[in-house]
Amino acid sequence: MRSRFKSIQWKIILIYTLLILVAMEIIWVYLYKSLENYHMNNFDNYLEAQARGISFTLKDNMDAKSLKNVINMYMGPNSNVKYVYILDNKGNILASSTGDRGK
C-alpha cells in the first residue's frame, strides 16, 4: 500500500507551499526595508525642519537668554528631539540643552 505522502500530488503541494513561503518572506523583507527607509527619511526631514526653525528664530536674537528660551521651546514634552546644541560658525557651542559650553 502506498503512503499518502509519497504520492506526486503531495510532493507538488509541498513544493508550492515552500515556494509561497519563500515568496512571502521576500515580500516581507522588502516591505520592512521600505517602511524603515520611509520612517528614517521622515525623521531626518523632521530634524532638519527643527534645525531650520531654530536658526530662523535665532537669526535676529543671539543673546544668552534668547538662546536658552529657544532651546526650551524646542525641547517640549512632545518633541522627538533629545538634545539641542547651538553652534557658531566656527563650531563652538554657544548653548545646549545639556549645559555644555565652549568647544
All heavy atoms as an XYZ file, in Angstrom:
845
protein
N       0.835     -1.179      0.000
C       0.000      0.000      0.000
C       0.888      1.255      0.000
O       1.817      1.349      0.781
C      -0.886     -0.040      1.243
C      -1.859      1.054      1.292
S      -2.961      0.733      2.675
C      -4.011      2.044      2.491
N       0.553      2.188     -0.869
C       1.350      3.401     -0.975
C       0.966      4.393      0.114
O      -0.194      4.531      0.455
C       1.097      4.058     -2.313
C       1.899      3.405     -3.403
C       1.640      3.998     -4.752
N       1.832      5.452     -4.788
C       1.622      6.169     -5.871
N       1.190      5.602     -6.958
N       1.823      7.450     -5.855
N       1.953      5.065      0.635
C       1.698      6.098      1.635
C       1.157      7.353      0.937
O       1.514      7.653     -0.185
C       2.994      6.430      2.367
O       2.818      7.550      3.166
N       0.310      8.050      1.635
C      -0.277      9.268      1.070
C       0.782     10.321      0.775
O       0.666     11.086     -0.156
C      -1.276      9.867      2.055
C      -2.595      9.153      2.069
C      -3.530      9.746      3.064
N      -3.716     11.187      2.825
C      -4.472     11.965      3.552
N      -5.125     11.465      4.584
N      -4.604     13.223      3.287
N       1.818     10.382      1.592
C       2.822     11.428      1.464
C       3.867     11.123      0.403
O       4.700     11.942      0.103
C       3.485     11.694      2.818
C       2.514     12.217      3.827
C       2.066     11.422      4.865
C       2.018     13.509      3.728
C       1.159     11.895      5.790
C       1.114     14.002      4.651
C       0.678     13.195      5.687
N       3.829      9.951     -0.178
C       4.771      9.618     -1.236
C       4.178      9.851     -2.613
O       4.870      9.741     -3.608
C       5.205      8.162     -1.103
C       6.105      7.938      0.090
C       6.660      6.556      0.086
C       7.588      6.384      1.276
N       8.200      5.078      1.302
N       2.927     10.217     -2.657
C       2.297     10.425     -3.960
C       2.793     11.736     -4.565
O       3.231     12.656     -3.877
C       0.786     10.436     -3.829
O       0.379     11.630     -3.200
N       2.717     11.822     -5.863
C       3.162     13.002     -6.593
C       2.327     14.226     -6.216
O       2.826     15.351     -6.180
C       3.136     12.742     -8.122
C       3.806     13.891     -8.892
C       1.724     12.601     -8.613
C       5.276     13.829     -8.818
N       1.070     14.015     -5.893
C       0.186     15.110     -5.517
C       0.703     15.804     -4.258
O       0.744     17.027     -4.196
C      -1.223     14.557     -5.296
C      -2.253     15.616     -5.031
C      -3.633     14.993     -4.850
O      -3.755     13.803     -4.577
N      -4.654     15.801     -5.024
N       1.103     15.063     -3.241
C       1.606     15.647     -2.007
C       2.949     16.323     -2.226
O       3.246     17.339     -1.612
C       1.694     14.603     -0.897
C       0.343     14.307     -0.339
C      -0.413     13.202     -0.553
C      -0.418     15.174      0.503
N      -1.614     13.309      0.092
C      -1.641     14.529      0.763
C      -0.218     16.435      1.058
C      -2.638     15.077      1.549
C      -1.207     16.982      1.847
C      -2.405     16.311      2.079
N       3.760     15.795     -3.111
C       5.046     16.436     -3.408
C       4.816     17.785     -4.077
O       5.503     18.774     -3.769
C       5.892     15.533     -4.289
C       6.419     14.327     -3.548
C       7.218     13.434     -4.452
C       7.664     12.191     -3.688
N       8.402     11.248     -4.526
N       3.867     17.852     -4.983
C       3.555     19.119     -5.649
C       3.008     20.132     -4.644
O       3.397     21.303     -4.650
C       2.569     18.883     -6.816
C       3.266     18.115     -7.939
C       2.011     20.212     -7.332
C       2.353     17.686     -9.051
N       2.147     19.696     -3.757
C       1.594     20.587     -2.723
C       2.712     21.112     -1.829
O       2.761     22.303     -1.501
C       0.505     19.861     -1.903
C      -0.741     19.639     -2.763
C       0.144     20.659     -0.648
C      -1.798     18.771     -2.115
N       3.631     20.235     -1.463
C       4.753     20.643     -0.614
C       5.635     21.662     -1.332
O       6.028     22.677     -0.751
C       5.566     19.419     -0.191
C       6.778     19.694      0.683
C       6.324     20.280      2.024
C       7.580     18.438      0.889
N       5.933     21.433     -2.587
C       6.778     22.355     -3.350
C       6.099     23.719     -3.472
O       6.721     24.759     -3.250
C       7.102     21.763     -4.737
C       8.085     20.603     -4.570
C       7.679     22.828     -5.663
C       8.325     19.810     -5.835
N       4.811     23.739     -3.819
C       4.091     25.006     -3.939
C       4.003     25.728     -2.596
O       4.127     26.951     -2.525
C       2.693     24.806     -4.529
C       2.710     24.736     -6.035
C       2.299     23.588     -6.697
C       3.135     25.815     -6.785
C       2.318     23.521     -8.080
C       3.155     25.755     -8.167
C       2.746     24.608     -8.811
O       2.774     24.557    -10.174
N       3.808     25.001     -1.529
C       3.761     25.614     -0.197
C       5.092     26.264      0.143
O       5.147     27.399      0.639
C       3.386     24.564      0.868
O       2.129     23.978      0.523
C       3.291     25.198      2.246
N       6.187     25.582     -0.136
C       7.508     26.147      0.129
C       7.779     27.363     -0.749
O       8.351     28.360     -0.282
C       8.589     25.085     -0.070
C       8.599     23.961      0.974
C       9.620     22.900      0.592
C       8.882     24.515      2.357
N       7.375     27.316     -1.995
C       7.549     28.470     -2.880
C       6.755     29.680     -2.383
O       7.241     30.808     -2.413
C       7.122     28.118     -4.305
C       8.079     27.229     -5.092
C       7.463     26.831     -6.420
C       9.401     27.939     -5.309
N       5.542     29.432     -1.935
C       4.718     30.521     -1.398
C       5.360     31.105     -0.139
O       5.409     32.329      0.036
C       3.280     30.034     -1.128
C       2.566     29.781     -2.456
C       2.500     31.032     -0.279
C       1.226     29.076     -2.330
N       5.884     30.260      0.737
C       6.538     30.752      1.953
C       7.778     31.574      1.627
O       8.022     32.623      2.231
C       6.893     29.585      2.876
C       5.707     28.907      3.564
C       6.187     27.687      4.349
C       5.000     29.881      4.478
N       8.567     31.137      0.662
C       9.760     31.890      0.262
C       9.345     33.234     -0.337
O       9.935     34.273     -0.027
C      10.620     31.061     -0.726
C      11.686     31.923     -1.377
C      11.254     29.881     -0.011
N       8.329     33.232     -1.184
C       7.855     34.478     -1.782
C       7.331     35.441     -0.711
O       7.606     36.642     -0.762
C       6.754     34.182     -2.806
N       6.615     34.915      0.263
C       6.106     35.754      1.354
C       7.258     36.355      2.153
O       7.199     37.521      2.553
C       5.179     34.946      2.264
C       3.829     34.654      1.625
S       2.778     33.550      2.595
C       2.637     34.436      4.128
N       8.297     35.591      2.381
C       9.453     36.099      3.127
C      10.141     37.218      2.348
O      10.518     38.240      2.924
C      10.441     34.973      3.404
C      11.695     35.453      4.055
C      11.984     34.741      5.340
O      11.257     33.821      5.717
O      12.963     35.121      5.962
N      10.312     37.037      1.059
C      10.952     38.070      0.234
C      10.112     39.342      0.241
O      10.643     40.448      0.400
C      11.166     37.547     -1.206
C      12.250     36.466     -1.200
C      11.551     38.683     -2.154
C      12.374     35.708     -2.498
N       8.814     39.210      0.112
C       7.923     40.373      0.132
C       7.976     41.055      1.499
O       8.035     42.282      1.598
C       6.483     39.967     -0.231
C       6.429     39.569     -1.704
C       5.490     41.079      0.067
C       5.136     38.901     -2.109
N       8.012     40.285      2.582
C       8.063     40.855      3.933
C       9.345     41.657      4.126
O       9.325     42.758      4.673
C       7.959     39.754      4.975
C       7.954     40.293      6.359
C       6.890     40.768      7.045
C       9.085     40.468      7.226
N       7.275     41.212      8.281
C       8.621     41.040      8.422
C      10.440     40.180      7.098
C       9.455     41.338      9.477
C      11.279     40.478      8.159
C      10.789     41.048      9.329
N      10.479     41.111      3.685
C      11.759     41.820      3.831
C      11.718     43.128      3.042
O      12.150     44.175      3.534
C      12.939     40.929      3.382
C      14.218     41.726      3.237
C      13.136     39.785      4.359
N      11.186     43.085      1.822
C      11.077     44.297      1.011
C      10.196     45.340      1.699
O      10.563     46.513      1.784
C      10.519     43.955     -0.368
C      10.206     45.173     -1.186
C      11.219     45.902     -1.792
C       8.891     45.616     -1.334
C      10.937     47.034     -2.523
C       8.597     46.748     -2.068
C       9.622     47.456     -2.658
O       9.334     48.577     -3.369
N       9.055     44.933      2.198
C       8.151     45.877      2.868
C       8.773     46.436      4.138
O       8.638     47.627      4.441
C       6.820     45.203      3.182
C       5.925     44.901      1.986
C       4.695     44.124      2.434
C       5.528     46.179      1.284
N       9.466     45.592      4.892
C      10.124     46.037      6.122
C      11.175     47.100      5.810
O      11.235     48.146      6.463
C      10.748     44.847      6.845
C      11.486     45.220      8.094
C      10.807     45.466      9.276
C      12.872     45.362      8.091
C      11.469     45.829     10.426
C      13.557     45.725      9.232
C      12.856     45.955     10.399
O      13.532     46.320     11.524
N      12.010     46.848      4.808
C      13.056     47.807      4.440
C      12.436     49.103      3.913
O      12.925     50.197      4.210
C      13.994     47.207      3.389
C      14.916     46.159      3.933
C      15.881     46.769      4.905
C      16.857     45.761      5.414
N      17.724     46.300      6.441
N      11.379     48.998      3.130
C      10.716     50.189      2.613
C      10.140     51.027      3.749
O      10.275     52.254      3.757
C       9.602     49.797      1.650
O      10.122     49.152      0.530
N       9.497     50.382      4.689
C       8.923     51.092      5.832
C      10.015     51.734      6.685
O       9.875     52.875      7.139
C       8.087     50.125      6.670
C       7.191     50.726      7.721
C       6.157     51.639      7.088
C       6.499     49.632      8.508
N      11.108     51.019      6.884
C      12.227     51.562      7.662
C      12.796     52.802      6.969
O      13.027     53.826      7.621
C      13.303     50.492      7.824
C      14.491     50.955      8.631
C      15.551     49.878      8.731
O      15.819     49.193      7.716
O      16.108     49.726      9.820
N      13.015     52.728      5.663
C      13.538     53.876      4.919
C      12.573     55.057      4.978
O      12.999     56.205      5.124
C      13.812     53.500      3.464
C      15.022     52.616      3.327
O      15.892     52.596      4.186
N      15.071     51.859      2.243
N      11.287     54.780      4.865
C      10.284     55.845      4.934
C      10.360     56.577      6.276
O      10.389     57.809      6.330
C       8.882     55.270      4.711
C       7.788     56.247      5.025
C       7.456     57.264      4.140
C       7.096     56.170      6.234
C       6.461     58.175      4.432
C       6.099     57.074      6.536
C       5.786     58.069      5.633
O       4.805     58.973      5.940
N      10.406     55.820      7.362
C      10.430     56.446      8.687
C      11.754     57.168      8.953
O      11.756     58.226      9.592
C      10.136     55.413      9.767
C       8.686     55.049      9.847
N       7.707     55.934     10.236
C       8.041     53.902      9.562
C       6.529     55.356     10.191
N       6.701     54.114      9.779
N      12.846     56.630      8.474
C      14.134     57.306      8.665
C      14.158     58.624      7.879
O      14.611     59.651      8.399
C      15.289     56.402      8.234
C      15.514     55.229      9.160
S      15.877     55.709     10.862
C      17.496     56.404     10.666
N      13.663     58.617      6.651
C      13.617     59.852      5.862
C      12.671     60.863      6.495
O      12.966     62.061      6.532
C      13.181     59.558      4.423
C      14.246     58.855      3.631
O      15.434     58.953      3.930
N      13.832     58.121      2.611
N      11.548     60.386      6.997
C      10.588     61.263      7.654
C      11.208     61.908      8.893
O      11.047     63.108      9.135
C       9.330     60.470      8.014
C       8.169     61.355      8.364
O       8.138     62.513      8.000
N       7.201     60.791      9.071
N      11.931     61.126      9.682
C      12.564     61.656     10.885
C      13.689     62.624     10.527
O      13.844     63.665     11.169
C      13.085     60.516     11.759
C      13.570     60.962     13.100
C      12.682     61.471     14.033
C      14.913     60.892     13.431
C      13.120     61.901     15.274
C      15.364     61.311     14.672
C      14.462     61.825     15.588
N      14.468     62.300      9.489
C      15.514     63.227      9.039
C      14.917     64.571      8.613
O      15.447     65.629      8.952
C      16.302     62.630      7.869
C      17.252     61.529      8.295
O      17.522     61.404      9.513
O      17.718     60.778      7.407
N      13.814     64.517      7.885
C      13.152     65.752      7.463
C      12.634     66.542      8.658
O      12.701     67.769      8.679
C      12.005     65.443      6.496
C      12.499     64.932      5.166
O      13.644     65.155      4.785
N      11.645     64.219      4.457
N      12.112     65.827      9.664
C      11.625     66.485     10.879
C      12.770     67.206     11.594
O      12.628     68.373     11.989
C      10.989     65.449     11.802
C      10.687     65.953     13.182
C       9.588     66.770     13.420
C      11.503     65.617     14.262
C       9.310     67.243     14.684
C      11.233     66.090     15.525
C      10.140     66.902     15.743
O       9.880     67.371     16.996
N      13.897     66.525     11.753
C      15.037     67.148     12.431
C      15.574     68.341     11.646
O      15.937     69.366     12.231
C      16.145     66.118     12.651
C      15.867     65.041     13.689
C      17.033     64.079     13.776
C      15.600     65.656     15.055
N      15.617     68.208     10.336
C      16.080     69.316      9.505
C      15.148     70.518      9.633
O      15.601     71.657      9.719
C      16.179     68.865      8.052
C      16.892     69.847      7.164
C      17.107     69.292      5.769
O      17.420     68.095      5.636
O      16.941     70.075      4.819
N      13.848     70.270      9.672
C      12.881     71.358      9.842
C      13.045     72.018     11.203
O      12.956     73.251     11.316
C      11.461     70.830      9.664
N      13.297     71.218     12.231
C      13.518     71.780     13.571
C      14.775     72.656     13.579
O      14.785     73.742     14.159
C      13.652     70.662     14.615
C      12.386     69.899     14.850
C      11.352     70.705     15.618
O      11.399     71.913     15.720
N      10.397     70.009     16.172
N      15.838     72.179     12.932
C      17.084     72.953     12.888
C      16.882     74.262     12.122
O      17.387     75.314     12.540
C      18.190     72.123     12.248
N      16.142     74.203     11.020
C      15.853     75.424     10.268
C      15.030     76.402     11.119
O      15.250     77.609     11.088
C      15.100     75.103      8.984
C      16.001     74.871      7.825
C      15.247     74.953      6.505
N      15.580     73.773      5.749
C      14.782     72.760      5.503
N      13.536     72.783      5.903
N      15.179     71.722      4.819
N      14.069     75.867     11.876
C      13.256     76.714     12.741
C      14.086     77.389     13.813
O      13.907     78.582     14.093
N      15.001     76.638     14.398
C      15.879     77.223     15.427
C      16.753     78.309     14.810
O      16.895     79.393     15.373
C      16.743     76.133     16.093
C      15.869     75.223     16.958
C      17.851     76.749     16.929
C      16.592     74.009     17.504
N      17.335     78.029     13.655
C      18.215     79.029     13.041
C      17.437     80.278     12.631
O      17.932     81.397     12.775
C      18.960     78.436     11.847
O      18.077     78.177     10.786
N      16.211     80.102     12.148
C      15.388     81.254     11.787
C      15.036     82.076     13.023
O      15.064     83.300     12.998
C      14.117     80.794     11.067
C      13.257     81.921     10.592
C      13.608     82.647      9.469
C      12.111     82.266     11.287
C      12.820     83.704      9.023
C      11.308     83.314     10.854
C      11.670     84.035      9.721
N      14.708     81.390     14.118
C      14.366     82.079     15.363
C      15.563     82.839     15.911
O      15.431     83.956     16.410
C      13.868     81.071     16.409
O      12.769     80.348     15.867
C      13.452     81.760     17.685
N      16.756     82.246     15.799
C      17.947     82.872     16.359
C      18.599     83.886     15.433
O      19.551     84.557     15.829
C      18.981     81.793     16.711
C      18.618     80.899     17.881
C      19.648     79.815     18.053
C      18.496     81.717     19.152
N      18.104     83.991     14.238
C      18.714     84.870     13.246
C      18.889     86.289     13.775
O      19.916     86.918     13.562
C      17.848     84.868     11.992
C      18.403     85.579     10.825
C      17.473     85.315      9.651
C      17.615     86.355      8.600
N      16.673     86.169      7.527
N      17.906     86.775     14.487
C      17.955     88.148     14.993
C      18.165     88.228     16.504
O      18.409     89.314     17.022
C      16.656     88.877     14.629
C      16.457     88.956     13.127
O      17.459     89.149     12.416
O      15.311     88.804     12.675
N      18.045     87.119     17.213
C      18.137     87.121     18.681
C      19.258     86.184     19.125
O      19.055     84.996     19.238
C      16.827     86.631     19.306
C      15.639     87.416     18.812
O      15.749     88.613     18.636
N      14.538     86.742     18.575
N      20.423     86.736     19.395
C      21.545     85.870     19.754
C      22.088     86.121     21.162
O      23.220     85.803     21.439
C      22.686     86.059     18.742
C      22.422     85.424     17.405
S      22.361     83.646     17.477
C      24.062     83.249     17.686
N      21.292     86.687     22.080
C      21.802     86.844     23.429
C      21.590     85.547     24.218
O      20.860     84.656     23.785
C      21.164     88.043     24.136
C      19.649     87.947     24.233
O      19.127     86.826     24.227
O      18.993     89.006     24.314
N      22.238     85.410     25.362
C      22.225     84.162     26.133
C      20.814     83.769     26.573
O      20.458     82.591     26.553
C      23.140     84.296     27.349
N      20.013     84.750     26.964
C      18.655     84.441     27.417
C      17.798     83.891     26.280
O      17.072     82.919     26.448
C      18.013     85.689     28.020
C      16.647     85.417     28.597
C      16.058     86.659     29.226
C      14.684     86.327     29.776
N      14.013     87.492     30.305
N      17.903     84.501     25.104
C      17.101     84.018     23.976
C      17.581     82.640     23.515
O      16.777     81.828     23.069
C      17.121     85.025     22.825
O      18.425     85.175     22.311
N      18.878     82.353     23.635
C      19.379     81.021     23.293
C      18.724     79.967     24.181
O      18.264     78.927     23.703
C      20.903     80.958     23.439
C      21.736     81.757     22.449
C      23.209     81.653     22.803
C      21.497     81.304     21.033
N      18.684     80.233     25.466
C      18.082     79.277     26.405
C      16.579     79.143     26.166
O      16.033     78.041     26.226
C      18.362     79.725     27.847
C      18.187     78.650     28.844
C      19.214     77.554     28.591
C      19.106     76.492     29.632
N      19.731     75.256     29.233
N      15.909     80.253     25.879
C      14.466     80.204     25.595
C      14.160     79.376     24.353
O      13.204     78.607     24.325
C      13.899     81.616     25.430
C      13.821     82.360     26.743
O      13.803     81.750     27.817
N      13.787     83.677     26.663
N      14.982     79.526     23.329
C      14.781     78.763     22.093
C      14.991     77.275     22.352
O      14.223     76.434     21.893
C      15.713     79.273     20.977
C      15.732     78.319     19.796
C      15.289     80.658     20.529
N      16.013     76.958     23.116
C      16.255     75.546     23.447
C      15.070     74.976     24.202
O      14.584     73.885     23.886
C      17.564     75.389     24.257
C      18.762     75.617     23.342
C      17.640     74.015     24.913
C      20.093     75.619     24.060
N      14.571     75.700     25.179
C      13.414     75.225     25.951
C      12.173     75.077     25.073
O      11.376     74.157     25.273
C      13.135     76.163     27.127
C      14.200     76.073     28.194
O      14.886     75.066     28.316
N      14.366     77.135     28.945
N      12.020     75.972     24.112
C      10.872     75.914     23.218
C      10.907     74.641     22.358
O       9.892     74.005     22.148
C      10.865     77.152     22.319
C       9.700     77.223     21.371
S       9.616     78.792     20.479
C      11.100     78.748     19.512
N      12.078     74.243     21.897
C      12.190     73.069     21.030
C      12.353     71.762     21.798
O      12.323     70.698     21.205
C      13.347     73.250     20.046
C      12.973     74.159     18.914
C      13.233     75.519     18.979
C      12.320     73.667     17.799
C      12.873     76.358     17.955
C      11.952     74.497     16.765
C      12.232     75.842     16.844
O      11.859     76.673     15.829
N      12.515     71.837     23.100
C      12.673     70.628     23.919
C      11.401     70.328     24.699
O      11.436     69.779     25.780
C      13.841     70.797     24.901
C      15.195     70.943     24.260
S      15.749     69.466     23.429
C      15.932     68.362     24.787
N      10.243     70.661     24.143
C       8.967     70.458     24.819
C       8.666     68.989     25.062
O       9.366     68.098     24.580
N       7.609     68.708     25.819
C       7.273     67.321     26.175
C       6.884     66.457     24.985
O       7.040     65.246     25.024
C       6.095     67.480     27.145
C       5.540     68.836     26.871
C       6.679     69.675     26.368
N       6.402     67.049     23.895
C       6.000     66.273     22.719
C       7.077     66.237     21.640
O       6.829     65.768     20.543
C       4.711     66.839     22.126
C       3.555     66.692     23.092
O       3.510     65.754     23.876
N       2.635     67.641     23.052
N       8.245     66.735     21.961
C       9.317     66.812     20.971
C      10.042     65.472     20.848
O      10.217     64.752     21.826
C      10.318     67.892     21.390
O      11.419     67.893     20.517
N      10.452     65.155     19.639
C      11.285     63.970     19.406
C      12.754     64.282     19.546
O      13.590     63.394     19.417
C      11.028     63.408     17.997
C       9.666     62.788     17.877
O       9.140     62.264     18.846
N       9.095     62.843     16.702
N      13.083     65.531     19.788
C      14.469     65.969     19.910
C      14.920     65.770     21.350
O      14.265     66.227     22.280
C      14.613     67.445     19.491
C      16.037     67.916     19.638
C      14.122     67.638     18.071
N      16.050     65.085     21.533
C      16.556     64.856     22.890
C      17.615     65.867     23.296
O      17.742     66.196     24.459
C      17.138     63.451     22.988
C      16.090     62.384     22.872
C      16.650     61.053     23.223
C      15.546     60.032     23.122
N      15.765     58.884     23.918
N      18.416     66.317     22.337
C      19.496     67.248     22.625
C      19.484     68.356     21.587
O      19.236     68.110     20.413
C      20.862     66.558     22.574
C      20.958     65.356     23.479
C      20.915     64.079     22.951
C      21.090     65.504     24.847
C      20.998     62.961     23.764
C      21.170     64.400     25.671
C      21.128     63.141     25.125
O      21.202     62.044     25.943
N      19.786     69.573     22.039
C      19.938     70.702     21.132
C      21.268     71.362     21.449
O      21.559     71.660     22.606
C      18.785     71.730     21.296
C      19.043     72.967     20.458
C      17.457     71.108     20.934
N      22.077     71.551     20.415
C      23.330     72.282     20.528
C      23.275     73.436     19.543
O      23.012     73.225     18.359
C      24.531     71.391     20.197
C      24.801     70.338     21.236
C      24.245     69.068     21.133
C      25.611     70.615     22.329
C      24.493     68.105     22.092
C      25.854     69.655     23.293
C      25.301     68.404     23.162
O      25.533     67.456     24.117
N      23.523     74.637     20.014
C      23.578     75.803     19.144
C      25.045     76.176     18.990
O      25.726     76.457     19.975
C      22.754     76.973     19.724
C      21.284     76.535     19.856
C      22.886     78.208     18.841
C      20.405     77.548     20.525
N      25.507     76.133     17.739
C      26.914     76.360     17.444
C      27.092     77.662     16.684
O      26.200     78.089     15.947
C      27.467     75.216     16.577
C      27.218     73.795     17.064
C      27.694     72.800     16.026
C      27.902     73.550     18.385
N      28.269     78.271     16.831
C      28.584     79.414     15.987
C      29.193     78.896     14.686
O      29.293     77.687     14.477
C      29.497     80.409     16.714
C      30.870     79.839     17.042
O      31.186     78.703     16.607
O      31.635     80.524     17.741
N      29.582     79.812     13.808
C      30.085     79.377     12.508
C      31.446     78.693     12.581
O      31.893     78.103     11.602
C      30.118     80.550     11.517
C      30.986     81.691     12.025
O      31.536     81.634     13.116
N      31.066     82.736     11.231
N      32.112     78.736     13.737
C      33.388     78.040     13.909
C      33.229     76.697     14.609
O      34.187     75.993     14.840
C      34.352     78.924     14.710
C      34.729     80.185     13.984
C      35.616     81.049     14.821
C      35.891     82.336     14.065
N      36.482     83.344     14.923
N      32.008     76.355     14.993
C      31.753     75.075     15.644
C      31.802     75.126     17.158
O      31.704     74.095     17.813
N      31.935     76.316     17.728
C      31.929     76.452     19.186
C      30.493     76.383     19.690
O      29.578     76.940     19.081
C      32.562     77.777     19.614
C      34.020     77.857     19.209
O      34.757     76.884     19.308
N      34.421     79.021     18.728
N      30.296     75.739     20.829
C      28.953     75.589     21.410
C      28.596     76.891     22.132
O      29.250     77.274     23.094
C      28.911     74.405     22.392
C      29.256     73.112     21.670
C      27.525     74.302     23.028
C      29.416     71.911     22.596
N      27.552     77.542     21.650
C      27.061     78.762     22.296
C      26.111     78.426     23.441
O      26.111     79.081     24.475
C      26.361     79.658     21.284
C      27.205     80.143     20.118
C      26.347     80.942     19.144
C      28.379     80.976     20.612
N      25.274     77.417     23.228
C      24.319     76.966     24.247
C      23.902     75.548     23.896
O      24.000     75.121     22.743
C      23.107     77.878     24.284
N      23.451     74.813     24.909
C      22.998     73.451     24.650
C      21.958     73.045     25.692
O      21.870     73.648     26.761
C      24.172     72.472     24.680
O      24.623     72.271     25.994
N      21.234     72.032     25.359
C      20.219     71.521     26.292
C      20.878     70.770     27.443
O      20.234     70.552     28.467
C      19.244     70.612     25.557
O      19.947     69.536     24.966
N      22.129     70.378     27.295
C      22.837     69.659     28.353
C      23.652     70.571     29.237
O      24.217     70.128     30.230
C      23.775     68.595     27.743
O      24.748     69.249     26.931
C      23.010     67.585     26.936
N      23.738     71.847     28.864
C      24.517     72.798     29.658
C      25.960     72.931     29.196
O      26.722     73.713     29.757
N      26.365     72.175     28.179
C      27.739     72.284     27.664
C      27.935     73.635     27.009
O      27.045     74.194     26.397
C      28.002     71.189     26.616
C      27.985     69.798     27.212
O      28.105     69.681     28.451
O      27.841     68.825     26.450
N      29.147     74.155     27.150
C      29.516     75.423     26.504
C      30.962     75.314     26.056
O      31.718     74.514     26.551
C      29.369     76.583     27.462
C      27.919     76.858     27.813
C      27.781     78.186     28.437
N      28.258     79.199     27.516
C      27.485     80.161     27.044
N      26.256     80.241     27.395
N      27.982     81.056     26.220
N      31.326     76.158     25.117
C      32.708     76.159     24.622
C      32.881     75.193     23.477
O      31.946     74.826     22.813
N      34.107     74.757     23.276
C      34.415     73.890     22.149
C      34.157     72.455     22.380
O      34.042     71.837     23.307
C      35.869     74.064     21.748
C      36.054     73.852     20.286
C      37.384     74.299     19.857
C      37.343     74.365     18.345
N      38.518     74.692     17.742
